[in-house]
Amino acid sequence: MSATDQGLLTTPLFSLHNNLGGKMVPFAGYSMPVQYPLGVMGEHNHCREKAGLFDVSHMGQVIIKGNGADEWLETLVPGNIIDLKENRIRYTTFTNEKGGILDDLMITKRSDDIFMVVNAACKEQDIKHMLSHMPDHLDLIEITDRALVALQGPMAAKVLARFVDGVDEMPFMSYTEAEISGVHCYISRCGYTGEDGHEISIPASSAEMICAALLAEDEVVAIGLGARDSLRLEAGLCLYGHDITTDTTPAEGAISWSIGKRRLEEGGFPGAEKIIRQIETDDIDRLRVGILPSGKAPAREGTEILDAEDNVIGVITSGGFGPTFGGPVAMGYVKKENSEIGTNVFLQVRKKKLEATVAKMPFVKQRYFRKPKSK
């Protein structure tokens, strides 16, 4: 990774972004494209209809080597890593002793190691966290010589299959390694848009060449951070540091589904006592929910949520206009007693009190790939 004159890091695709007319902004210490000439709305709709290519090289890529790496990881995360099958992926979280979320991440079990993708803003602290708890027989390798891109949308797998046979038949949350244009790549069927697609880890020296080849396909356009945010918001997906933080637990963040039955029975991860109690007894004071403003004005992060008596019952953590949904969408935390779907609430936007409703997420149906069940 190189740096700009402003002291920001750049990804291996920095020149490509500029050549494509990307509007570059600071993000998690990197210079990243927020949009291209097509614009946020056009990019969002194109991803929902065809395929979009995202640069996510600012994310952290890490390998854990050594016998028992999966068992050790279970001392830091509540996900079921021991029972994860080879070449399968699991979404989980690092938690602290109070049950708060330090980061959310993807863990892939490979034949002889563990491959992890962590959030850009958290990768330095995540690595320190792991190293401070790591036994001598394990090794942590931070990958700094590979780009990471996401090809997302209903036509994404079809496009990638032109370069790699069989990737369109990969199960959701699975992993493989293959050559793209003669370059060895890590390919995962997952993403952050609610659409089908893959994430591809590419040697940095070949990243621009491979991305140019993908963008040359008629269905594919480059997509920036702006549309990435609106896509994930419509899909009801959390943004770390906003929708989940060290002050929220998996139960409060509505991601209890990421904790397997065995882990709830055995515990053994930071904050286990509190997290397990909250999940088993529904003992929480607040819950992350979807919020639908009734008008056209979006509810931005930090907007207070009120009840009919003007009592503050929560706060918006993410909000904006949903192009596919066709109106403003948001998510945030409300008191548990106000969290039932259909509950009428109010949003304090500037000096106005606007009507809204607690709503089910996702706002737009997730379309992850599922193999048809055999009859």
Residue pairs with C-beta under 8 A, 6 or more apart in sequence:
1 9
1 10
1 11
1 12
1 144
2 9
2 10
2 14
3 9
3 10
4 10
4 31
6 26
6 31
8 26
8 29
8 30
8 31
9 29
9 30
9 31
9 58
10 30
10 31
11 30
11 32
11 55
11 57
11 58
11 147
12 57
12 147
12 204
12 205
12 207
12 208
13 55
13 57
13 147
13 149
13 207
13 208
13 211
14 31
15 208
16 208
16 211
16 212
17 24
17 32
17 33
17 55
17 222
18 24
20 33
20 36
20 215
20 222
21 36
21 37
22 33
22 34
22 35
22 36
22 222
22 224
23 33
23 34
23 35
23 36
23 224
24 31
24 32
24 33
24 34
25 31
25 32
25 33
25 34
25 225
26 32
27 34
27 58
27 120
27 225
28 58
28 119
28 120
28 121
29 58
29 120
29 121
30 58
30 120
32 55
32 58
32 224
32 225
33 55
33 222
33 224
33 225
34 40
34 224
34 225
34 226
35 43
35 224
35 225
35 226
35 227
36 43
36 221
36 222
36 223
36 224
38 46
38 221
40 224
40 226
40 227
40 230
41 227
41 323
43 52
43 221
43 222
43 223
43 224
43 226
43 227
44 223
44 227
44 230
44 231
44 323
44 324
45 323
45 324
46 52
46 153
46 221
46 223
47 152
47 153
47 193
47 195
47 223
47 227
47 231
48 153
48 154
48 195
48 231
48 323
48 324
48 364
49 153
49 154
50 153
50 154
50 155
50 219
50 220
50 221
51 151
51 152
51 153
51 154
51 155
51 156
51 159
51 197
51 217
51 219
51 220
51 221
52 151
52 152
52 153
52 156
52 193
52 220
52 221
52 222
52 223
52 227
53 149
53 150
53 151
53 211
53 214
53 215
53 220
53 221
53 222
53 223
54 149
54 150
54 151
54 152
54 222
54 223
54 224
54 228
55 147
55 148
55 149
55 211
55 222
56 148
56 149
56 150
56 192
56 199
57 146
57 147
57 148
57 149
57 207
58 120
59 117
59 118
59 119
59 120
59 123
59 148
60 116
60 117
60 118
60 119
60 120
60 122
60 123
60 126
60 127
60 142
61 115
61 116
61 117
61 142
61 143
61 146
61 148
61 201
62 115
62 116
62 117
62 118
62 123
62 126
62 127
62 130
62 140
62 141
62 142
62 143
63 113
63 114
63 115
63 116
63 140
63 141
63 143
64 72
64 73
64 113
64 114
64 116
64 130
64 138
64 139
64 140
64 141
65 112
65 113
65 114
65 138
65 139
65 140
65 141
66 137
66 138
66 139
67 137
68 137
68 138
69 113
69 114
69 138
70 81
70 82
70 84
70 109
70 114
71 81
71 82
72 133
72 134
72 135
72 138
73 81
73 107
73 114
74 80
74 81
74 82
74 263
74 268
74 269
75 133
75 268
75 269
76 94
76 95
76 129
76 130
76 133
76 269
76 270
77 92
77 93
77 94
77 95
77 105
77 107
77 269
78 92
78 93
78 95
78 250
78 258
78 259
78 263
78 269
78 272
78 275
79 90
79 91
79 92
79 93
79 107
79 258
79 259
79 260
79 263
80 90
80 260
80 262
80 263
81 90
81 92
81 107
81 109
81 114
83 260
83 262
84 90
84 107
84 109
85 109
86 109
86 110
86 111
87 108
87 109
87 110
87 111
87 174
87 175
87 176
88 108
88 109
88 173
88 174
88 175
89 106
89 107
89 108
89 173
89 174
89 175
89 188
89 190
90 106
90 107
90 108
90 173
90 258
91 104
91 105
91 106
91 173
91 258
92 104
92 105
92 107
92 258
93 101
93 102
93 103
93 104
93 105
93 244
93 250
93 255
93 258
94 101
94 102
94 103
94 104
94 105
94 126
94 129
94 270
95 101
95 102
95 249
95 250
95 269
95 270
95 271
95 275
96 102
96 246
96 270
96 271
97 270
97 271
98 246
98 271
98 274
99 249
99 250
99 270
99 271
99 274
99 275
99 278
100 245
100 246
100 247
100 248
100 249
100 271
101 240
101 244
101 245
101 246
101 248
101 249
101 250
101 253
102 122
102 125
102 126
102 129
102 246
103 118
103 119
103 122
103 125
103 126
103 240
104 119
104 238
104 240
104 244
104 255
105 116
105 117
105 118
105 119
105 126
106 116
106 117
106 188
106 190
107 114
107 115
107 116
108 114
108 115
108 116
108 175
108 188
110 175
115 175
115 186
117 148
117 199
118 126
119 126
119 240
119 241
121 240
121 241
122 240
122 241
123 142
127 140
127 142
130 140
131 140
134 140
143 201
145 203
145 204
146 186
146 201
146 202
146 203
146 204
146 207
147 201
147 202
147 203
147 204
147 207
147 211
148 199
148 200
148 201
148 202
149 199
149 200
149 202
149 207
149 211
149 214
150 191
150 192
150 193
150 197
150 198
150 199
150 200
151 159
151 160
151 197
151 198
151 199
151 200
151 214
151 220
152 191
152 192
152 193
152 195
152 196
152 197
152 223
152 231
153 193
153 195
153 196
153 197
153 219
154 195
154 196
154 367
155 219
156 195
156 196
156 197
156 198
156 220
157 167
157 168
157 170
157 189
157 196
157 197
157 198
157 369
158 168
158 219
159 214
159 217
159 219
159 220
160 167
160 168
160 187
160 198
160 200
160 214
161 167
161 168
162 217
163 180
163 181
163 213
163 214
164 178
164 179
164 180
164 187
167 176
167 178
167 187
167 189
167 198
169 371
170 176
170 187
170 189
170 198
170 369
171 189
171 369
171 371
172 189
172 190
172 196
172 368
172 369
172 370
173 188
173 189
173 190
174 188
174 189
175 186
175 187
175 188
175 189
176 187
177 184
177 185
177 186
177 187
178 184
178 185
178 187
179 185
180 200
180 202
180 210
180 213
181 206
181 209
181 210
181 213
183 202
183 203
183 206
183 209
183 210
184 203
185 200
185 201
185 202
185 203
185 210
186 200
186 201
187 198
187 199
187 200
187 201
188 198
188 199
188 200
188 201
189 196
189 197
189 198
189 369
190 197
190 198
190 199
191 197
191 198
191 199
192 228
192 231
192 232
192 235
192 237
193 228
193 231
193 232
193 235
194 231
194 232
194 234
194 235
194 236
194 237
194 362
194 364
194 365
194 366
194 367
194 368
195 231
195 366
195 367
195 368
196 367
196 368
196 369
200 210
202 210
202 211
214 220
215 221
215 222
229 239
229 318
229 320
230 320
230 321
230 322
230 323
232 239
233 318
233 319
233 320
233 322
233 329
233 330
233 331
233 363
234 322
234 323
234 324
234 325
234 329
234 362
234 363
234 364
235 362
235 363
235 364
235 366
236 290
236 331
236 361
236 362
236 363
236 366
237 362
238 244
238 253
238 255
238 288
239 318
242 301
242 317
242 318
243 253
243 288
243 317
243 318
243 331
244 253
244 255
244 288
248 288
248 333
249 271
249 274
249 275
249 278
249 284
250 256
250 258
250 259
250 275
250 279
251 275
251 278
251 279
251 282
251 284
252 278
252 284
252 285
252 286
252 287
252 288
252 333
253 288
254 287
254 288
254 289
256 279
259 275
259 279
263 269
264 276
264 279
264 280
267 273
267 276
269 275
277 283
278 284
284 336
285 335
285 336
286 314
286 333
286 334
286 335
286 336
286 339
287 333
287 334
287 336
287 339
288 317
288 331
288 332
288 333
289 331
289 332
289 333
289 334
289 339
289 358
289 359
289 361
290 329
290 330
290 331
290 358
290 359
290 360
290 361
290 363
291 299
291 305
291 316
291 319
291 329
291 330
291 331
291 332
291 345
291 347
291 356
291 357
291 358
291 359
292 327
292 328
292 329
292 330
292 356
292 357
292 359
292 363
293 299
293 327
293 328
293 330
293 347
293 354
293 355
293 356
294 354
294 355
294 356
294 357
295 328
295 354
295 355
296 327
296 328
297 328
297 349
297 354
298 319
298 320
298 321
298 328
298 330
299 316
299 319
299 328
299 330
299 332
299 347
299 349
299 354
299 356
300 316
300 319
300 320
301 316
301 317
301 318
301 319
302 315
302 316
303 315
303 316
303 319
303 330
303 332
303 347
303 348
303 349
304 312
304 314
304 315
304 316
304 347
304 348
305 312
305 313
305 314
305 315
305 316
305 332
305 334
305 345
305 346
305 347
305 348
305 356
306 312
306 313
306 345
306 346
306 347
306 348
306 353
307 313
307 338
307 345
307 346
308 344
308 346
310 346
310 353
313 334
313 335
313 338
313 345
314 332
314 333
314 334
314 335
314 338
314 345
315 332
315 333
316 330
316 331
316 332
316 347
317 331
317 332
317 333
318 330
318 331
318 332
319 328
319 329
319 330
319 331
319 332
320 328
320 329
320 330
321 327
321 328
321 329
322 328
322 329
322 363
322 364
324 364
325 363
325 364
329 363
330 356
331 361
334 343
334 345
334 358
338 345
338 358
339 358
340 358
341 358
341 359
341 360
342 357
342 358
342 359
343 357
343 358
344 355
344 356
344 357
345 355
345 356
345 357
345 358
346 353
346 354
346 355
346 356
347 353
347 354
347 355
347 356
